Amino acid sequence: MADSQYPYPPDRFDDEADAVSFHGAHRAELPFWRENLLYIIIIGAAVVLLVVLLFFIGSMGGTGDDRADDPTTAAASESEAAETSAEEAEGEPTEEPAPEADKSTPLLVVNAGGQGGLAGTWRDTLEEDGWDDVSVATADNFQEEPVVFYRDEEDAETAQALAAEVGAGEARQSDEYSAPVTYLAVELPGEGDEGGDEG
């Protein structure tokens, strides 16, 4: 309080107070744990939470592994079964016989090799082999390799069987010729790779 507002006259205590500088009230220092109590609580809660989470994660991981074993085993079994089925399915086509020819299909033999009597010789050979309707013709242009053509997809198997029989490779679809199946011969039966089965 200011001296101007002090209602009493000065005494000896006031004189001593003037002679000595004032000091603030002294408080004892707080211990470390009390000063940092909030931080300690937060750190402790975080540690506890971390331990709990690790425990649950460990438990779930162990259970997940146990559960994963069965599906893996089941998946492996299914994979083996699928592979076996696939192998069986792949094995079936190789066991199937070669395409069979419908020898009643009209067949045109074209002399594409330039040798006289080539188409006629093939007609005789094929008729002996069971073909019912064989006609002959001569190509305008000669070629080096034999070819079997078919017009419609329904005759593809017959054409492929004929191609295998005469050594003409893969049969091809074409509408260049009017006959359902056409064979362009370049060599006599028994020559080269052609007609090897017929001898």
VENQUI-V184039 format. One record per residue. N is the residue number from 1. RES is the residue in one small letter. PHI is phi in degrees with one decimal (* if undefined). D_FIRST is the distance of its C-alpha to the first C-alpha in Angstrom with 1 decimal. Layout:
((N;RES;PHI;D_FIRST) (N;RES;PHI;D_FIRST))
This chain:
((1;m;*;0.0) (2;a;-66.2;3.8) (3;d;-61.2;6.5) (4;s;-66.5;8.4) (5;q;-101.3;6.8) (6;y;-79.0;6.9) (7;p;-81.3;10.5) (8;y;-105.8;12.1) (9;p;-73.4;13.9) (10;p;-61.6;13.4) (11;d;-131.1;15.8) (12;r;-67.2;17.6) (13;f;-69.2;15.3) (14;d;-67.6;12.7) (15;d;-65.0;15.7) (16;e;-64.6;16.7) (17;a;-65.9;13.4) (18;d;-68.7;13.8) (19;a;-78.0;17.4) (20;v;-114.3;17.0) (21;s;-72.0;15.8) (22;f;-76.6;13.7) (23;h;-126.6;16.0) (24;g;-71.6;15.8) (25;a;-65.8;17.3) (26;h;-94.1;21.0) (27;r;-115.3;23.4) (28;a;-68.1;27.1) (29;e;-67.4;29.1) (30;l;-73.9;31.1) (31;p;-65.4;34.9) (32;f;-57.4;37.1) (33;w;-65.9;38.7) (34;r;-77.5;35.5) (35;e;-64.8;34.2) (36;n;-111.8;37.6) (37;l;-59.5;38.6) (38;l;-61.9;39.2) (39;y;-65.8;41.4) (40;i;-63.0;43.3) (41;i;-63.3;44.0) (42;i;-63.2;45.3) (43;i;-64.4;47.5) (44;g;-62.8;48.9) (45;a;-63.3;49.7) (46;a;-64.7;51.4) (47;v;-63.9;53.5) (48;v;-60.5;54.6) (49;l;-61.8;55.5) (50;l;-63.0;57.5) (51;v;-62.4;59.4) (52;v;-62.7;60.3) (53;l;-62.3;61.4) (54;l;-62.0;63.5) (55;f;-63.4;65.1) (56;f;-68.0;66.1) (57;i;-63.4;67.3) (58;g;-62.5;69.4) (59;s;-65.6;70.9) (60;m;-67.3;71.7) (61;g;-63.4;73.2) (62;g;-64.9;75.4) (63;t;-65.4;76.6) (64;g;-62.3;77.1) (65;d;-64.4;79.3) (66;d;-62.3;81.4) (67;r;-70.9;81.8) (68;a;-68.6;82.6) (69;d;-60.7;85.4) (70;d;-64.4;87.5) (71;p;-60.3;87.2) (72;t;-64.2;88.0) (73;t;-62.9;91.1) (74;a;-64.3;92.1) (75;a;-63.2;91.6) (76;a;-62.9;93.6) (77;s;-63.1;96.4) (78;e;-63.9;96.3) (79;s;-63.4;96.5) (80;e;-62.9;99.5) (81;a;-64.6;101.2) (82;a;-64.7;100.6) (83;e;-63.8;101.9) (84;t;-62.3;105.0) (85;s;-62.6;105.5) (86;a;-64.2;105.2) (87;e;-64.0;107.6) (88;e;-64.7;110.0) (89;a;-64.9;109.6) (90;e;-69.4;110.2) (91;g;-71.1;113.2) (92;e;-63.3;114.8) (93;p;-61.7;115.5) (94;t;-69.0;117.1) (95;e;-83.8;119.4) (96;e;-68.1;120.5) (97;p;-68.8;123.9) (98;a;-62.8;124.5) (99;p;-54.7;124.8) (100;e;-98.0;128.1) (101;a;-88.5;130.3) (102;d;-88.3;131.8) (103;k;-76.4;135.2) (104;s;-88.1;136.4) (105;t;-68.4;134.0) (106;p;-57.4;135.9) (107;l;-126.7;135.7) (108;l;-111.1;136.5) (109;v;-103.7;137.4) (110;v;-110.0;137.2) (111;n;-77.0;139.0) (112;a;-111.6;136.3) (113;g;-108.5;137.9) (114;g;82.2;140.9) (115;q;-88.8;143.4) (116;g;-65.5;146.5) (117;g;77.8;146.5) (118;l;-63.4;142.9) (119;a;-66.0;141.8) (120;g;-63.6;145.0) (121;t;-63.5;144.8) (122;w;-66.0;141.2) (123;r;-60.6;142.4) (124;d;-62.4;145.1) (125;t;-63.4;142.7) (126;l;-69.6;140.1) (127;e;-65.4;142.7) (128;e;-64.3;144.0) (129;d;-84.1;140.4) (130;g;112.2;140.3) (131;w;-73.7;139.0) (132;d;-88.1;140.9) (133;d;-127.4;140.4) (134;v;-119.8;140.4) (135;s;-118.7;141.2) (136;v;-126.2;141.4) (137;a;-158.9;140.5) (138;t;-120.9;140.1) (139;a;-77.7;136.9) (140;d;-70.8;136.9) (141;n;-122.4;134.8) (142;f;-85.6;135.1) (143;q;-141.4;132.2) (144;e;-95.5;131.7) (145;e;-113.7;129.8) (146;p;-73.2;130.8) (147;v;-141.8;128.5) (148;v;-116.6;128.5) (149;f;-113.5;127.1) (150;y;-136.9;126.4) (151;r;-85.8;125.7) (152;d;-109.2;123.9) (153;e;-61.7;121.2) (154;e;-66.2;123.5) (155;d;-99.6;125.9) (156;a;-62.9;123.4) (157;e;-65.9;124.2) (158;t;-62.3;127.9) (159;a;-63.3;127.4) (160;q;-67.2;125.3) (161;a;-63.9;127.9) (162;l;-65.4;130.6) (163;a;-60.8;128.5) (164;a;-66.3;128.1) (165;e;-68.8;131.9) (166;v;-99.0;132.9) (167;g;76.0;130.2) (168;a;-107.3;128.4) (169;g;72.3;124.8) (170;e;-86.4;122.4) (171;a;-71.1;123.9) (172;r;-124.1;122.5) (173;q;-88.4;122.1) (174;s;-160.6;124.0) (175;d;-107.1;125.9) (176;e;-68.4;128.1) (177;y;-113.1;131.1) (178;s;-79.3;132.3) (179;a;-71.4;133.1) (180;p;-57.7;130.5) (181;v;-132.1;130.7) (182;t;-128.4;132.1) (183;y;-116.8;132.9) (184;l;-93.6;133.3) (185;a;-92.1;135.6) (186;v;-122.7;136.0) (187;e;-139.5;138.2) (188;l;-69.9;140.9) (189;p;-56.6;140.1) (190;g;92.6;139.8) (191;e;-93.1;139.0) (192;g;60.1;135.6) (193;d;-90.3;132.9) (194;e;-77.4;134.4) (195;g;59.7;136.4) (196;g;-60.3;135.9) (197;d;-71.5;136.0) (198;e;-81.1;139.2) (199;g;73.5;141.0))
